[in-house]
Amino acid sequence: MRITHVFTIAAFVALVACQNTDMNKKDSNTSKNTHKQTDSKAYKFAFVNSDTLLEKYSYYKEMKKDLETKGRIIDADLRNRASTFQNEVVLFQKSVGSMTIDQGKNTEQLLAAKEQELGRYKQTVENDYLKDEQDRSKKLNNNINEFIKKYAEENGYTFIFSYSKNATGVGLLYGQDALNITEDVVKKMNDEYKPEKKDK
């Protein structure tokens, strides 16, 4: 069974909604007007194209490359092990006629044990791969969410929405280009990621 990796992009449909704490302050003089609509001009909005962010984010590109390489290595290893086992089965089938009954039974039991061992090994490496992928995806989501929150606070944004062509009908359906901060976000995220790469 070929290893394939699936990246959870759905988590980026709503990257983060950063509330401005100043908006939560209540004026005692206006306590009677609790139902009065808040002036929308007090809010600052922007959005990020999550497709572009993933495509250009260095950590994601390295993660994807590492997982693809790891998947190919696992695939090759499993194919080699399966091929070796199959050759043993073919050899047994060719030579079984010259074996005694006991030799044939012992060889069959040995092959059955090897087949079970191969199945357990395959399950183990696939589970390890999936766990590695999940751990990396979780770190990716955390990196993005934490950075977006910090970016919003540093730049005075009340809300930063996420836009993705892969999530039709969910999240932001339209946004003016002037509100698209994707390029600035991904540039600063990559700038922040460079020291992390040097430390490895």
C-alpha positions as CSV (number, residue, x, y, z in Angstrom):
1,M,0.0,0.0,0.0
2,R,1.5,3.3,-1.1
3,I,2.0,5.9,1.6
4,T,0.3,9.2,0.7
5,H,0.3,12.4,2.8
6,V,-2.8,14.6,3.3
7,F,-2.3,18.1,4.6
8,T,-5.1,19.6,6.6
9,I,-5.9,22.9,4.9
10,A,-9.3,23.1,6.4
11,A,-7.8,24.5,9.6
12,F,-6.9,27.6,7.6
13,V,-10.5,28.4,6.7
14,A,-10.6,30.5,9.9
15,L,-7.0,31.3,10.8
16,V,-7.8,33.6,13.7
17,A,-10.2,36.3,14.8
18,C,-8.3,38.7,16.9
19,Q,-10.5,40.8,19.2
20,N,-9.2,44.3,20.2
21,T,-9.3,44.4,24.0
22,D,-10.1,48.1,23.9
23,M,-13.5,47.3,22.4
24,N,-14.4,45.4,25.5
25,K,-14.0,48.5,27.8
26,K,-17.4,49.9,28.9
27,D,-18.1,53.5,29.6
28,S,-20.3,53.8,32.7
29,N,-21.9,56.9,31.1
30,T,-23.3,54.8,28.2
31,S,-24.5,51.7,30.2
32,K,-28.1,52.5,29.2
33,N,-27.2,52.1,25.6
34,T,-26.0,48.5,25.7
35,H,-28.0,47.6,22.6
36,K,-26.6,50.5,20.5
37,Q,-24.8,49.2,17.4
38,T,-21.0,49.7,17.6
39,D,-19.6,52.0,15.0
40,S,-18.0,49.7,12.3
41,K,-15.4,52.3,11.5
42,A,-13.7,51.4,14.8
43,Y,-12.7,48.0,13.4
44,K,-9.8,47.3,11.2
45,F,-10.2,44.3,8.8
46,A,-7.9,42.3,6.5
47,F,-7.7,38.8,5.1
48,V,-5.1,36.2,4.2
49,N,-5.2,33.9,1.2
50,S,-4.3,30.6,2.9
51,D,-3.6,28.9,-0.4
52,T,-0.8,31.4,-1.2
53,L,0.4,31.4,2.4
54,L,1.0,27.7,2.3
55,E,2.5,27.8,-1.2
56,K,5.1,30.4,-0.1
57,Y,5.7,29.6,3.6
58,S,9.1,28.0,3.9
59,Y,8.2,25.8,6.8
60,Y,5.3,24.3,4.9
61,K,7.4,23.7,1.8
62,E,10.2,22.0,3.8
63,M,7.6,19.9,5.7
64,K,6.0,18.8,2.4
65,K,9.3,17.9,0.8
66,D,10.4,16.0,3.9
67,L,7.2,14.0,4.1
68,E,7.3,13.2,0.4
69,T,10.9,11.9,0.7
70,K,10.0,9.9,3.8
71,G,7.0,8.4,2.0
72,R,9.1,7.4,-1.0
73,I,11.7,5.7,1.3
74,I,8.9,3.8,3.1
75,D,7.3,2.7,-0.2
76,A,10.6,1.4,-1.5
77,D,11.4,-0.4,1.7
78,L,7.9,-2.1,1.8
79,R,8.2,-3.1,-1.9
80,N,11.6,-4.6,-1.3
81,R,10.4,-6.6,1.7
82,A,7.3,-7.8,-0.1
83,S,9.4,-8.8,-3.2
84,T,11.8,-10.7,-1.0
85,F,9.0,-12.6,0.7
86,Q,7.3,-13.3,-2.6
87,N,10.5,-14.8,-3.9
88,E,10.7,-17.1,-0.9
89,V,7.1,-18.2,-1.6
90,V,7.9,-18.9,-5.3
91,L,11.0,-20.9,-4.3
92,F,9.0,-22.9,-1.8
93,Q,6.3,-23.7,-4.5
94,K,9.0,-24.9,-6.9
95,S,10.8,-27.1,-4.3
96,V,7.9,-28.4,-2.3
97,G,7.7,-31.5,-4.4
98,S,11.2,-32.6,-3.3
99,M,10.5,-31.9,0.4
100,T,9.3,-34.4,3.1
101,I,5.9,-33.7,4.6
102,D,7.5,-32.3,7.8
103,Q,9.9,-30.1,5.8
104,G,6.9,-28.7,3.8
105,K,4.9,-28.0,7.0
106,N,7.8,-26.4,8.7
107,T,8.5,-24.2,5.7
108,E,4.8,-23.2,5.4
109,Q,4.7,-22.2,9.1
110,L,7.9,-20.2,8.6
111,L,6.5,-18.4,5.6
112,A,3.2,-17.7,7.5
113,A,5.1,-16.2,10.4
114,K,7.2,-14.0,8.0
115,E,4.0,-12.9,6.3
116,Q,2.5,-11.8,9.7
117,E,5.7,-10.1,10.6
118,L,5.7,-8.2,7.3
119,G,2.1,-7.1,7.9
120,R,3.0,-5.9,11.4
121,Y,6.0,-4.0,10.1
122,K,4.0,-2.4,7.4
123,Q,1.3,-1.2,9.9
124,T,4.0,0.1,12.2
125,V,5.8,2.2,9.6
126,E,2.6,3.6,8.2
127,N,1.3,4.5,11.7
128,D,4.7,6.2,12.4
129,Y,4.4,8.2,9.1
130,L,0.9,9.3,9.8
131,K,1.8,10.4,13.4
132,D,4.8,12.4,12.0
133,E,2.5,14.0,9.5
134,Q,-0.1,14.9,12.1
135,D,2.5,16.3,14.5
136,R,4.0,18.5,11.7
137,S,0.6,19.7,10.6
138,K,-0.3,20.6,14.2
139,K,3.0,22.6,14.5
140,L,2.2,24.3,11.1
141,N,-1.3,25.3,12.3
142,N,0.2,26.6,15.6
143,N,2.9,28.5,13.8
144,I,0.4,30.3,11.6
145,N,-2.2,31.0,14.3
146,E,0.4,32.4,16.7
147,F,2.0,34.5,14.0
148,I,-1.4,35.9,12.7
149,K,-2.4,36.8,16.3
150,K,0.9,38.6,16.8
151,Y,0.7,40.3,13.4
152,A,-2.8,41.5,14.2
153,E,-1.8,43.0,17.5
154,E,1.3,44.7,16.1
155,N,-0.7,46.2,13.2
156,G,-3.9,47.1,14.9
157,Y,-6.2,44.6,13.2
158,T,-9.4,43.7,14.9
159,F,-10.2,40.8,12.5
160,I,-8.0,38.9,10.1
161,F,-10.0,36.5,7.9
162,S,-8.9,33.6,5.8
163,Y,-9.7,33.0,2.2
164,S,-9.2,29.8,0.2
165,K,-10.4,28.7,-3.2
166,N,-10.5,25.1,-1.8
167,A,-13.2,26.1,0.7
168,T,-16.0,27.3,-1.5
169,G,-18.9,28.7,0.4
170,V,-17.0,28.9,3.7
171,G,-15.2,31.8,5.3
172,L,-14.5,34.9,3.2
173,L,-16.3,35.0,-0.1
174,Y,-14.9,38.4,-1.3
175,G,-12.3,40.9,-0.2
176,Q,-10.9,44.1,-1.7
177,D,-7.3,43.7,-2.9
178,A,-6.3,46.6,-0.6
179,L,-7.2,44.4,2.4
180,N,-5.2,41.4,1.2
181,I,-2.2,41.2,3.6
182,T,-1.0,37.8,2.5
183,E,2.3,38.8,0.9
184,D,3.4,40.9,3.9
185,V,2.3,38.1,6.3
186,V,4.2,35.3,4.5
187,K,7.3,37.5,4.0
188,K,7.5,38.2,7.7
189,M,6.7,34.6,8.6
190,N,9.6,33.4,6.4
191,D,11.9,36.1,7.9
192,E,11.0,34.8,11.4
193,Y,11.5,31.2,10.3
194,K,15.1,31.7,9.0
195,P,16.8,31.7,12.5
196,E,14.9,28.5,13.3
197,K,16.5,26.8,10.2
198,K,20.0,28.0,11.2
199,D,19.7,26.4,14.6
200,K,19.0,23.0,13.2
